Amino acid sequence: MVVRNDKTTIWNGFTPQNFQGDQDFDGDPDMLELMVNEIRFVTGPEIPRSMPWPVPAAIHAYRDDDPTTGTPSDPFTPTLTVKDDDDGKLRGGHYDAITGFDSGNPWPAGWAQTRGFAWTRGYSGQLGGNAALYWYFFDCPYGPPCPESMHTLRSQTYDLSGMDPTATLQKVTLSVTHSWEANFDDSYQDGTIEVSTDGFATSFLIAEYHHNNPSSFQGTQSFDISSIATAKSNVQVRFNVIGYDDWWWHIGKVEMFAEWGTLIIGTGSGSSAITVNNVAPKAFGGPTRGLAGEATPFNFANYKIDDPTLYNPYTGKWDPVSTEWFAYRWIFDDGTQSAWNFKGSLQLPKLKVLVLHTLSFGTGDDFLNEIRNVDLVGQMDNVDFLFMSPGQIPTLDAMLGYDVIVFATNYATFSSTFALTRRAIGDRLASYLDIKGATGGVVTLMATYDNSPFYGDLFTLLGRYTDQDYGSFKKTTYGFSPGSLGMILDPTHPVMQGVTKLTSPFIHSGNYALTAGAQLLARWDDGNSAIGVKELANGARSVNSGGFSGSGSAICGGDCPKLLRNSFMWSSHTVVPTNDITPVLHTYGDNGLYNVDLQLIDDDMGWGWDAAANEPMAITGLETTISHNYVPVEIFNEDPLIATSTIQAYLASNVCLRVAGKEWGNVVLKFFSDGVQTGSVQVTRTPGSPNSQAKCTLVRLDVLARHTFSSTVEFTPLSGKTSGSNPFWVIIDPWRKANPGHGTTVFSGTFKVQNPAGWVKNMALNNLVRHVFDSGRGAPVEFAATASDPGTDDLAFVWMWEDGTKQTVQVHMNADASVHLSSISDPQHLGFGEPYFDRAANTGRSPAGTIHFTVRDTAVHVVRVDSDRDGDSDCDGGRDDEHGTCGDGWHDGRARDDDSHDGDWRHADDEDCGANGNHDGQQEHDDDDCVDNAQHVLWVGLTVLDDDNTRGYPSLYFHDGTDMEFLVVYLS
């Protein structure tokens, strides 16, 4: 009520004793007339309001622009329509007659039961007031056999002759408020509503009702009977019913309404133009920046799409529109990118759910609403089969139209029909899963598998579903106590996602046994089985809960809505779209600063989607745009690594066997290092020069550690030979020669056929390495090592020699695996195949190439052993030079040493040692006796550098971009 601001109170002098006075004799009490005038005065406008009147503001959110254009903005034309209080009214007249059944003797005036006897006036609990009642037991008051009679209730006569036949609009409406129930077993009940204008000499059928068609209806129905009743003076309605042992038909109110005249148009409208601009999608979540090393995968994870169309603008809740699609890709700023990923629309799928239940008499309404409110449920139909026969429940064809079927019971009846109906449901559920496969699911609650301790399987599901183990559980007896969720056995299962609390009111299941192939997901707090799932061979799934749906407001609680949602989704194989961007691992091969671009598009950014090519396509005539979401990632240099176990340094040496003497003797030489055979060679003496018959094997004399070398020479004479001798020589020298004329190390002896005890010679090759270095002449040592770089850097191997000679530098190119000789200068200018990384300018990145670049480098270095330390060859002095002579390079033991030809190869001539030997030519011939002041070890340094070395970037190592190893070469 709006009150004038100048008249807020009025004093009224009437008292309760005189409020019925009527001094003007117009039939209205004066007090009431005064009060009406006072109200008009107080609420009336002091000054007539002027036009135009302001219209209250309206707020409307456009969820999406025009979804069919692909344009970034689209025009809309909102229209405001204003109407006055006369709009839609008729300038003419009306007739309105409403009949209720509150009074009558026995019927309201003009009403009568014209046929049969079963109509009566009384209270209807269904309609909440008096009504014309038809009950099945009124039709058969004395029990069967019952007469099958038609019962007719006829209305009063409605005189509509006062309607203006010239009016532009004439309409007659019959409205009936009634309650119809006809669904009991195999009974029947038929009802009709007829209208007549001639006392039912003729009539028109307005509506008809039958057994299970509909099975139940309660409310008001309106029928347009203008073509029958307009301007007629004798309009009547009658209600006919005939039935046998079914339910009821109650008529609560009948209204005959007629109107005629000219329709008043009291509306006006105006419009304006609005442009709705597309808002580009953005990414959120995930790292905003990153730091990683070369060749270390960086995880671009936990990113999501954000867009205004994903949320309801009025509630803020997740509610994606169906018209907006999204796609994304990654540009990694290293020359690579991901493929486009088409997300499509993120609108929630909507499932059709059928609930078969006996949550009867309104006790299951709250639980049914809980199902209805699950966001994945687009349509929920429920059938209470408590009083239905098998022919009345949904057919298999009807059930196949649903994505999920739910089964739950509360009430039961002791009837064979109820048992048959439960069996028919079980059979159809099994057939449903057989046919639907991975496109439909079944969800069951108590008392599907729950035997009553008093009534057995009265409440359970029967038929093939339980008999043939389509579900998870075997039947068991339940107890009368509420239940709470206990141990969750598989929290990762989709059905249990987000489900941590669950309550079952009043009762809960016993400890079900599992059927073959089923999985138990959770138990109640008393240890009983609570939730199970099963997937059949054809992909059909079921979820089975031992929880009670509840009664009234006490329903399945806790995370029950989440459990229902998960169950619907999993059992029906429904994929719910999310705004998650799939995590991607990306590995960078070179250090640098990378500006990673997560690109997003939607359907209003000038793009269409080419499904065959899996990429967006530009729409002709439109400008294309992309939403850029940058994630800076810094990749720091990783040091190369020398694999120490792969380092080698050795003398590659020839070990040769020369045999002279009698023909056809066979001699085998075996060479050992630290007792392990590393080479062998065999010579059979034939006619001719022994030099051309000599044979060699190649062995490696490792110089990174001290070793013991030896050989065994074994003689086998020609069969039948009884005499003869075969001198032999074991000759060792470098495979690579430092210079021509390199000396050899010779150990010799003689085999005699007549002396079998001497056919095997075991020879200790003492100080062999020293001998092979051949004093100051030196010998080439082979060096090798393997190193790797985590990224795509080039690698340089720098070998540094203690003897002062120039370093050996070799650069291995990542791009083509080529190797180039180089020399030391600035460590950044070793001849790498790419420029070093300039951090400030972010240039010199070379992510392309082979990551985990691994190469093996070799170098050959001549090592000289200068015993007199005069810097030149020890062979330059005279034969008897006391500072050391080379002699002839033979450590004798030649044939002349075995003058007696008895095969005793003791060295009888020590002439190489000269005056300073310990044994002046007496018996032994061994350089150990000679003066030797040369060093016994040589230091070698190996440094491996990558092409971004020594730049001072963050690194796991002290020296950025390098690795070093020091080698000790043993010279004796």
DAVEN-V599674 format. One record per residue. N is the residue number from 1. SS is DSSP state (H for helix, E for strand, C for the rest). OMEGA is omega in radians with two decimals (none if undefined). BURIAL is b if it has 9 or more other C-alpha atoms within 8 Angstrom, else e. Layout:
n: (N;N)
ss: (SS;SS)
omega: (OMEGA;OMEGA)
burial: (BURIAL;BURIAL)
//
This chain:
n: (1;2;3;4;5;6;7;8;9;10;11;12;13;14;15;16;17;18;19;20;21;22;23;24;25;26;27;28;29;30;31;32;33;34;35;36;37;38;39;40;41;42;43;44;45;46;47;48;49;50;51;52;53;54;55;56;57;58;59;60;61;62;63;64;65;66;67;68;69;70;71;72;73;74;75;76;77;78;79;80;81;82;83;84;85;86;87;88;89;90;91;92;93;94;95;96;97;98;99;100;101;102;103;104;105;106;107;108;109;110;111;112;113;114;115;116;117;118;119;120;121;122;123;124;125;126;127;128;129;130;131;132;133;134;135;136;137;138;139;140;141;142;143;144;145;146;147;148;149;150;151;152;153;154;155;156;157;158;159;160;161;162;163;164;165;166;167;168;169;170;171;172;173;174;175;176;177;178;179;180;181;182;183;184;185;186;187;188;189;190;191;192;193;194;195;196;197;198;199;200;201;202;203;204;205;206;207;208;209;210;211;212;213;214;215;216;217;218;219;220;221;222;223;224;225;226;227;228;229;230;231;232;233;234;235;236;237;238;239;240;241;242;243;244;245;246;247;248;249;250;251;252;253;254;255;256;257;258;259;260;261;262;263;264;265;266;267;268;269;270;271;272;273;274;275;276;277;278;279;280;281;282;283;284;285;286;287;288;289;290;291;292;293;294;295;296;297;298;299;300;301;302;303;304;305;306;307;308;309;310;311;312;313;314;315;316;317;318;319;320;321;322;323;324;325;326;327;328;329;330;331;332;333;334;335;336;337;338;339;340;341;342;343;344;345;346;347;348;349;350;351;352;353;354;355;356;357;358;359;360;361;362;363;364;365;366;367;368;369;370;371;372;373;374;375;376;377;378;379;380;381;382;383;384;385;386;387;388;389;390;391;392;393;394;395;396;397;398;399;400;401;402;403;404;405;406;407;408;409;410;411;412;413;414;415;416;417;418;419;420;421;422;423;424;425;426;427;428;429;430;431;432;433;434;435;436;437;438;439;440;441;442;443;444;445;446;447;448;449;450;451;452;453;454;455;456;457;458;459;460;461;462;463;464;465;466;467;468;469;470;471;472;473;474;475;476;477;478;479;480;481;482;483;484;485;486;487;488;489;490;491;492;493;494;495;496;497;498;499;500;501;502;503;504;505;506;507;508;509;510;511;512;513;514;515;516;517;518;519;520;521;522;523;524;525;526;527;528;529;530;531;532;533;534;535;536;537;538;539;540;541;542;543;544;545;546;547;548;549;550;551;552;553;554;555;556;557;558;559;560;561;562;563;564;565;566;567;568;569;570;571;572;573;574;575;576;577;578;579;580;581;582;583;584;585;586;587;588;589;590;591;592;593;594;595;596;597;598;599;600;601;602;603;604;605;606;607;608;609;610;611;612;613;614;615;616;617;618;619;620;621;622;623;624;625;626;627;628;629;630;631;632;633;634;635;636;637;638;639;640;641;642;643;644;645;646;647;648;649;650;651;652;653;654;655;656;657;658;659;660;661;662;663;664;665;666;667;668;669;670;671;672;673;674;675;676;677;678;679;680;681;682;683;684;685;686;687;688;689;690;691;692;693;694;695;696;697;698;699;700;701;702;703;704;705;706;707;708;709;710;711;712;713;714;715;716;717;718;719;720;721;722;723;724;725;726;727;728;729;730;731;732;733;734;735;736;737;738;739;740;741;742;743;744;745;746;747;748;749;750;751;752;753;754;755;756;757;758;759;760;761;762;763;764;765;766;767;768;769;770;771;772;773;774;775;776;777;778;779;780;781;782;783;784;785;786;787;788;789;790;791;792;793;794;795;796;797;798;799;800;801;802;803;804;805;806;807;808;809;810;811;812;813;814;815;816;817;818;819;820;821;822;823;824;825;826;827;828;829;830;831;832;833;834;835;836;837;838;839;840;841;842;843;844;845;846;847;848;849;850;851;852;853;854;855;856;857;858;859;860;861;862;863;864;865;866;867;868;869;870;871;872;873;874;875;876;877;878;879;880;881;882;883;884;885;886;887;888;889;890;891;892;893;894;895;896;897;898;899;900;901;902;903;904;905;906;907;908;909;910;911;912;913;914;915;916;917;918;919;920;921;922;923;924;925;926;927;928;929;930;931;932;933;934;935;936;937;938;939;940;941;942;943;944;945;946;947;948;949;950;951;952;953;954;955;956;957;958;959;960;961;962;963;964;965;966;967;968;969;970;971;972)
ss: (C;C;C;C;C;C;C;C;C;C;C;C;C;C;C;H;H;H;C;C;C;C;C;C;C;C;C;C;C;H;H;H;H;H;H;H;H;H;H;H;H;H;H;C;C;C;C;C;C;C;C;C;C;C;C;C;C;C;C;C;C;C;C;C;C;C;C;C;C;C;C;C;E;E;E;E;E;E;E;E;E;E;E;C;C;C;C;C;C;E;E;E;E;E;E;E;E;E;E;E;C;C;C;C;C;C;C;C;C;C;C;E;E;E;E;C;C;C;C;E;E;E;E;E;C;C;C;C;E;E;E;E;E;E;E;H;H;H;H;C;C;C;C;C;C;C;C;C;C;C;E;E;E;E;C;C;C;E;C;C;C;C;C;C;C;C;C;C;E;E;E;E;E;E;E;E;E;E;E;E;E;C;C;C;C;C;C;E;E;E;E;E;E;E;E;E;C;C;C;C;C;C;C;E;E;E;E;E;E;E;C;C;E;C;C;E;E;E;E;E;E;E;E;E;C;H;H;H;H;C;C;C;C;C;E;E;E;E;E;E;E;E;E;E;C;C;C;E;E;E;E;E;E;E;E;E;E;E;E;E;E;E;E;C;C;C;E;E;E;E;E;E;E;E;E;E;E;C;C;C;C;E;E;E;C;C;C;C;E;E;E;E;E;C;C;C;C;E;E;E;C;C;C;E;E;E;C;H;H;H;E;C;C;C;C;C;C;E;C;C;C;C;C;C;E;E;E;E;E;E;E;C;C;C;C;C;E;C;C;C;E;E;E;E;E;C;C;C;C;C;E;E;E;E;E;E;E;C;C;C;C;C;C;C;H;H;H;H;H;H;H;H;C;C;C;C;E;E;E;E;E;E;E;E;C;C;C;C;C;C;C;C;C;C;C;H;H;H;H;C;C;C;C;E;E;E;E;E;C;C;C;C;C;C;C;H;H;H;H;H;H;H;H;H;H;H;H;H;H;H;H;H;H;H;H;H;H;H;H;C;E;E;E;E;C;C;C;C;C;E;E;E;C;C;C;E;C;C;C;C;C;C;C;H;H;H;H;C;C;C;C;C;E;C;C;E;E;C;E;C;C;C;E;E;E;E;E;E;C;C;C;C;C;H;H;H;C;C;C;C;C;E;E;E;C;C;C;E;C;C;C;C;C;E;C;C;C;C;E;E;E;E;E;E;C;C;C;C;E;E;E;E;E;E;E;C;C;C;C;C;E;E;E;E;E;C;E;C;C;E;E;C;C;E;E;C;E;E;C;H;H;H;H;H;H;H;H;H;H;H;H;C;C;C;C;C;C;C;C;E;C;C;C;E;E;E;C;C;C;C;C;E;E;E;E;E;E;E;E;E;E;E;C;C;C;C;E;E;E;E;C;C;C;C;E;E;E;E;C;C;C;C;C;C;C;C;E;E;E;E;E;E;E;E;E;E;C;C;C;C;E;E;E;E;E;E;E;E;E;E;E;E;E;E;E;E;E;E;E;C;C;C;C;C;C;E;E;E;E;E;E;E;E;C;C;E;E;E;E;E;E;E;E;E;C;C;C;C;C;H;H;H;H;C;E;E;E;E;E;E;E;E;C;C;C;C;C;C;E;E;E;E;E;E;E;E;C;C;C;C;C;C;C;C;E;E;E;E;E;E;E;E;E;E;C;C;C;C;C;C;C;C;C;C;E;E;E;E;E;E;E;E;C;C;C;H;H;H;C;E;E;E;E;E;C;C;C;H;H;H;H;H;C;C;H;H;H;C;E;E;E;E;E;E;E;E;E;E;E;C;C;C;C;C;E;E;E;E;E;E;E;C;C;C;C;C;C;E;E;E;E;E;C;C;C;C;C;C;E;E;E;E;C;C;C;C;C;C;C;C;C;C;C;C;C;C;C;E;C;C;C;C;E;C;C;C;C;C;C;C;C;C;E;E;E;E;E;E;E;E;E;E;E;C;C;C;C;C;C;C;C;C;C;H;H;H;C;C;C;C;C;C;C;C;C;C;C;C;C;C;C;C;C;C;H;H;H;C;C;C;C;C;C;C;C;C;C;C;C;C;H;H;H;H;H;H;C;C;C;C;C;C;C;C;C;C;H;H;H;C;C;C;C;C;C;C;E;E;E;E;E;E;E;E;E;E;C;C;C;C;C;C;C;C;C;C;C;C;C;C;C;E;E;E;E;E;E;E;E;E;C;C)
omega: (3.07;-3.08;3.09;-3.12;-3.14;3.13;-3.07;3.13;3.04;3.10;3.14;-3.05;-3.14;3.08;3.13;-3.08;-3.06;-3.06;-3.13;3.13;-3.13;-2.99;3.13;3.02;3.11;3.09;3.12;3.12;-3.09;-3.11;-3.14;3.10;3.13;-3.13;3.10;3.13;3.12;3.12;3.11;-3.10;-3.08;-3.05;-3.08;-3.13;3.07;3.12;3.13;-3.11;-3.12;3.09;-0.05;3.06;3.10;3.09;3.11;-3.12;3.07;3.14;3.12;3.10;3.06;-3.07;-3.11;3.01;-3.07;-3.01;-3.04;-2.97;-3.03;-3.10;-3.13;3.08;-3.10;3.12;3.03;-3.13;3.07;-3.11;3.05;3.08;3.14;3.08;3.10;-3.01;3.09;-3.10;3.11;3.11;3.11;2.96;-3.02;-3.12;3.10;3.11;-3.10;3.11;-3.12;3.13;2.96;-3.07;3.10;-3.09;-3.14;-3.09;0.01;-3.05;3.03;-3.09;3.10;-3.12;-3.13;2.98;-2.98;3.13;3.14;-3.01;-2.92;3.08;3.07;3.11;-3.14;-3.07;3.08;3.07;3.14;-3.09;3.09;3.12;3.13;-3.09;2.95;-2.97;2.88;3.04;3.14;-3.11;2.99;-3.10;-3.11;-2.97;-3.06;3.11;-3.10;-0.01;-3.04;3.05;3.10;-3.01;3.01;3.14;-3.02;3.03;-3.06;-3.09;2.99;3.06;3.12;-3.11;-3.11;-3.10;-3.14;3.10;-3.12;-3.09;3.14;-3.10;-3.13;3.12;3.09;-3.09;3.07;-3.10;3.03;3.13;-3.11;3.01;-3.03;3.09;-3.12;3.09;-3.11;-3.06;-3.04;3.04;-3.06;3.08;3.05;3.12;-3.13;3.12;3.11;2.99;-3.13;3.07;3.12;3.06;-3.12;3.10;3.10;2.88;2.96;-3.12;3.13;3.11;-3.11;-3.12;3.08;-3.08;-3.07;3.11;-3.11;3.11;-0.04;3.08;-3.12;3.02;3.04;-3.13;-3.12;3.06;3.14;-3.09;3.08;-3.14;-3.08;-3.08;-3.11;-2.87;-3.05;3.07;3.11;-3.07;-3.03;-3.10;3.11;3.13;3.01;-3.10;-3.11;3.09;3.02;-3.09;3.10;2.96;3.11;-3.09;-2.96;2.93;-3.13;3.10;-3.04;-3.08;3.10;-3.13;3.02;-3.07;3.10;3.10;-3.13;3.12;3.13;-3.10;3.10;3.06;-3.11;-3.12;3.02;-3.08;3.07;-3.09;3.08;-3.10;3.09;3.05;3.12;-3.13;3.05;3.03;-3.09;3.10;3.09;3.07;3.06;-3.05;3.12;-3.13;3.05;3.03;-3.07;3.09;3.13;3.09;3.06;3.06;3.05;-3.10;3.05;-3.05;3.04;-2.99;3.02;3.06;3.13;3.10;3.07;-3.14;-3.11;-3.09;-3.09;-3.04;3.06;-3.06;-3.11;-3.11;-3.08;-3.10;3.12;-3.08;-3.07;3.07;-3.09;-2.97;-3.06;3.06;-3.08;3.02;-3.13;2.98;3.13;2.95;-2.95;3.07;3.04;-3.12;3.14;3.10;3.10;2.99;3.05;3.07;-3.09;3.12;-3.07;3.08;3.13;-3.13;3.13;3.02;3.14;-3.05;2.97;-3.06;3.05;3.10;3.04;-2.94;2.90;3.03;-2.82;3.02;3.10;-3.09;-3.12;-3.05;-3.11;3.12;3.10;3.06;3.09;3.05;-3.10;-3.08;3.05;-2.99;3.12;-3.09;3.09;3.12;3.07;3.04;3.12;-3.14;3.05;-3.02;-3.05;-3.09;-3.09;3.00;3.11;-3.14;-3.08;3.13;-3.14;3.10;3.09;3.12;3.12;-3.14;-3.14;3.10;-3.12;3.10;-3.11;3.03;-3.12;3.10;3.11;3.12;3.04;3.13;3.09;3.07;3.09;-3.14;3.09;3.12;3.14;3.10;3.13;3.14;3.11;3.10;3.11;3.11;3.13;3.11;-3.09;3.07;3.10;3.10;3.09;-3.14;3.10;-3.05;-3.06;-3.11;-3.06;-3.14;3.13;-3.10;3.10;3.09;-3.13;3.06;3.04;0.15;-3.09;-3.07;-2.89;3.09;3.08;3.07;-3.12;-2.99;3.09;-3.03;-3.07;-3.06;-2.95;3.02;3.13;3.05;-2.97;-3.08;3.13;-3.10;-3.07;2.97;3.03;-3.13;-2.97;-2.86;2.90;-3.10;3.07;-3.09;-3.14;3.11;-3.08;3.04;3.09;-3.13;3.05;-3.11;3.10;-3.06;3.02;-3.03;3.13;-3.11;-3.13;-3.12;-3.11;3.14;-3.06;-3.13;3.11;-3.14;3.13;3.13;3.13;3.11;3.07;-3.07;2.98;-3.06;2.97;-2.96;2.92;-3.08;-3.11;2.88;-3.12;2.97;-3.11;3.09;-3.13;3.11;3.07;-3.09;-3.05;3.08;2.98;-3.10;3.05;3.09;-3.14;3.09;-3.08;-3.03;3.10;3.11;3.12;3.05;-3.13;-3.08;-3.13;3.12;3.14;-3.05;3.02;3.04;-3.04;-3.12;3.05;3.11;3.13;-3.14;3.08;-3.12;-3.10;-3.13;3.13;-3.06;3.08;-2.99;-3.09;3.14;-3.13;3.10;3.11;3.11;3.12;-3.14;3.13;-3.11;3.10;-3.07;-3.07;-3.06;-3.12;-3.12;-3.13;3.07;3.13;-3.13;3.05;3.09;3.12;2.99;-3.05;3.11;3.11;3.05;3.11;-3.09;3.09;-3.08;-3.07;3.13;-3.12;3.09;-3.03;3.13;-3.06;-3.06;2.99;-3.05;-3.13;3.02;2.95;-3.01;-3.10;-3.11;3.07;-3.08;2.83;-3.12;3.10;-3.06;-3.11;3.14;-3.09;3.11;3.11;3.07;-3.12;3.08;-3.09;3.08;-3.13;3.04;-3.13;3.08;3.13;3.05;-3.10;3.13;-2.97;3.08;3.11;3.13;3.09;3.11;-3.14;-3.09;3.05;-3.12;2.94;-3.09;3.06;3.09;-3.02;-3.11;-3.11;-3.07;3.12;2.95;-3.04;2.98;3.05;-2.96;2.99;2.99;-2.99;3.10;3.10;-3.10;3.07;3.05;-3.04;-3.10;2.94;2.95;-3.10;-3.09;3.13;3.08;3.03;-3.09;-3.06;2.99;-3.08;3.08;-3.13;-3.13;3.13;3.11;3.08;3.10;-3.08;3.11;3.01;-3.11;3.09;3.11;3.12;-3.09;3.10;-3.12;-3.11;-3.12;-3.14;3.13;-3.04;2.95;-3.11;3.10;3.09;3.08;-3.09;-3.12;3.08;3.07;3.06;-3.09;3.04;-3.13;3.11;3.08;3.06;3.11;-3.04;-3.05;3.03;-3.12;3.06;-3.11;3.13;3.13;-3.14;-3.13;3.13;3.14;3.10;3.02;3.10;3.11;2.97;-2.98;-3.10;3.06;-3.12;3.06;2.98;3.13;3.07;3.06;-3.13;3.08;3.13;-3.11;3.13;3.06;-3.01;2.97;-2.98;3.10;-3.08;3.01;3.05;-3.12;-3.07;-3.12;-3.10;-3.12;-3.12;-3.11;3.09;3.13;3.03;-2.99;3.02;-3.08;-3.04;3.07;-3.06;-3.12;-3.13;3.13;-3.07;3.08;2.98;3.11;-3.01;3.12;3.13;3.13;3.12;3.05;3.12;3.08;3.12;3.09;3.08;3.08;-3.13;3.04;-3.13;-3.05;-3.07;-3.09;2.88;-3.14;3.07;3.07;3.13;3.10;-3.12;-2.99;-3.12;-3.05;3.04;3.11;-3.05;3.13;3.01;-3.08;3.10;-3.10;3.11;-3.08;3.12;-3.00;-3.06;3.11;3.09;-3.10;-3.12;3.03;-3.13;3.12;-3.08;2.91;2.95;-3.13;3.10;-3.10;3.12;-3.10;3.11;-3.10;-3.10;3.09;3.09;-3.06;3.06;-3.04;-3.06;-3.10;-3.11;3.11;-3.13;3.05;3.10;-3.06;-3.13;3.12;-3.09;3.03;-3.01;-3.10;-3.07;-3.14;3.06;-3.09;3.10;3.08;3.11;-3.12;3.12;3.12;-3.14;3.09;-3.03;-3.02;3.14;3.06;3.09;3.04;3.09;-3.09;3.08;-3.09;-3.08;-3.09;3.13;-3.07;-3.08;3.12;-3.07;3.10;3.05;3.05;3.13;-3.04;3.11;-3.13;3.10;3.05;3.04;-2.91;3.14;-3.07;-3.09;3.12;3.13;-3.03;-3.10;3.14;3.10;3.13;3.10;-2.99;3.10;-3.04;-3.03;-3.04;-3.11;-2.97;-3.10;-3.01;3.11;-3.02;-3.03;3.09;3.11;-3.09;-3.03;3.09;-3.11;3.00;-2.97;3.01;-2.98;-3.13;3.07;-3.11;-3.06;3.05;-3.13;-3.13;-3.12;3.12;-3.12;3.08;3.08;3.11;3.09;3.10;3.08;3.06;3.05;-3.11;2.98;-3.01;3.07;-3.02;3.01;3.13;3.05;3.12;3.07;-3.08;3.07;-3.04;-3.12;3.12;-3.07;3.05;-3.12;2.94;-3.06;3.01;3.07;-3.08;3.04;3.13;-3.13;-3.04;3.12;none)
burial: (e;e;b;b;e;e;e;e;e;e;e;e;e;e;e;e;e;e;b;e;e;b;e;e;e;e;e;e;b;b;b;b;b;e;e;e;e;b;b;e;e;b;b;b;e;e;e;e;e;e;e;e;e;e;e;e;e;e;e;e;e;e;b;b;b;e;b;e;e;b;b;b;b;b;e;e;e;e;e;e;e;e;b;e;e;b;b;e;e;b;b;b;b;b;b;e;e;e;e;b;b;e;e;e;e;e;b;b;e;e;b;e;b;e;e;b;e;b;b;e;b;b;b;b;e;e;b;e;b;b;b;b;b;b;b;b;e;b;b;b;e;e;e;e;e;b;e;e;e;b;b;b;b;b;b;b;e;b;b;b;e;e;b;e;e;e;b;e;b;b;b;b;b;b;b;b;b;b;b;b;b;b;b;b;b;e;b;b;b;b;b;b;b;b;b;b;b;b;e;e;e;e;b;e;b;b;e;b;b;b;b;b;e;b;b;b;b;e;e;e;e;e;e;e;b;b;e;e;b;b;b;b;b;b;b;b;b;b;b;b;b;b;b;b;b;b;b;b;b;b;b;b;b;b;b;b;b;b;b;b;b;b;b;b;e;b;b;e;e;e;e;e;e;e;e;b;e;b;e;b;b;b;b;e;e;b;b;e;e;b;e;b;b;b;b;e;b;b;e;b;b;b;b;b;b;b;b;e;b;b;b;b;b;e;e;e;e;e;b;b;b;e;e;b;b;b;b;b;b;b;b;b;b;e;e;e;b;e;e;b;e;b;b;e;b;b;b;b;e;b;b;b;b;b;b;b;b;b;b;b;e;e;b;b;b;b;b;e;e;b;b;b;e;b;e;b;b;b;b;b;e;e;b;b;b;b;b;b;b;b;e;e;b;e;e;b;e;e;b;b;e;b;b;b;b;b;b;b;b;b;b;b;e;e;e;e;b;b;b;b;b;b;b;b;b;b;b;b;b;b;b;b;b;b;e;b;b;b;b;b;b;b;b;b;b;b;b;b;b;b;b;b;e;e;e;e;e;b;b;b;b;b;b;b;b;b;e;e;b;b;b;b;b;b;b;b;b;b;b;e;e;b;b;b;b;b;b;b;e;e;e;e;e;e;e;b;b;e;b;e;b;b;b;b;b;b;b;b;b;b;b;b;e;b;b;e;e;b;b;b;b;b;b;b;b;e;b;b;b;b;b;b;b;b;b;e;e;e;e;b;b;b;b;b;b;b;b;b;b;b;b;b;e;e;b;b;b;e;b;b;b;b;b;b;b;b;b;b;b;b;b;b;b;b;e;e;e;e;e;e;b;e;b;e;e;e;b;b;b;b;b;b;b;b;b;b;b;b;b;b;b;b;b;b;b;b;b;b;e;b;e;e;e;b;b;e;e;b;b;e;e;e;e;b;e;b;b;b;b;e;b;b;b;b;b;b;b;b;b;b;b;b;b;e;e;e;b;b;b;b;b;b;b;b;b;b;b;b;b;b;b;b;e;b;b;b;b;b;b;b;b;b;b;e;e;e;b;b;b;b;b;b;b;b;b;e;e;e;e;b;e;e;b;b;b;b;b;b;b;e;b;b;b;b;e;e;e;b;b;b;b;b;b;b;b;e;b;e;e;e;e;e;e;b;b;b;b;b;b;b;b;b;b;b;b;e;b;b;e;e;e;b;b;b;b;b;b;b;b;b;b;b;b;e;e;e;e;b;b;b;e;e;e;e;b;e;e;b;b;b;b;b;b;b;b;b;b;b;b;b;b;b;b;b;b;b;b;b;b;b;b;b;b;b;b;b;b;b;b;b;b;e;e;e;e;e;b;b;b;b;b;b;b;b;e;e;e;e;e;e;e;b;e;e;e;e;e;b;e;b;e;b;e;e;e;b;b;e;e;e;e;b;e;b;b;b;b;e;b;b;b;b;b;e;e;e;b;e;b;e;e;b;b;b;b;b;b;b;e;e;e;e;b;b;b;e;b;e;b;b;b;e;e;b;b;b;b;e;b;b;b;b;b;b;b;e;b;b;e;e;e;e;b;e;b;b;b;b;b;b;b;b;b;b;e;b;b;e;b;b;b;e;b;b;b;e;e;e;b;b;b;e;e;b;b;e;b;b;b;b;b;b;b;b;b;b;b;b;b;b;e;e;e;e;b;e;e;e;e;b;b;b;b;b;b;e;b;b;b;b;b;b)
//
